[in-house]
Amino acid sequence: MQPIQQRVVEVLQTLSSHEQQEVLDFVEFLKSKQQHAAHAQSSEKAGMSFLEAAGAYVGCLEGGPFDLSTNKAYMEGFGEE
């Protein structure tokens, strides 16, 4: 194991479970950001749909309706006024 990786593991082991989860969340965020940047570079050349561009954000909100199209009442009045 490389020195930086070893140091990370050593420090990680001293943290509480909750703090370890926060570290994992952050590492996954960094990985996602890296993948998104790589995907953006490759898609600039090929073109992409909005869904593909916003893919990292699809489903990121909690507590809302799963799919607005399943219950039209959610959209009642939208765009009026």
Secondary structure, DSSP 8 states (H G I E B T S, - for coil): --HHHHHHHHHHHTS-HHHHHHHHHHHHHHHHHHHHHHHHHHHHHH---HHHHTGGGTT---SS-S-GGG-GGGGTTTT--
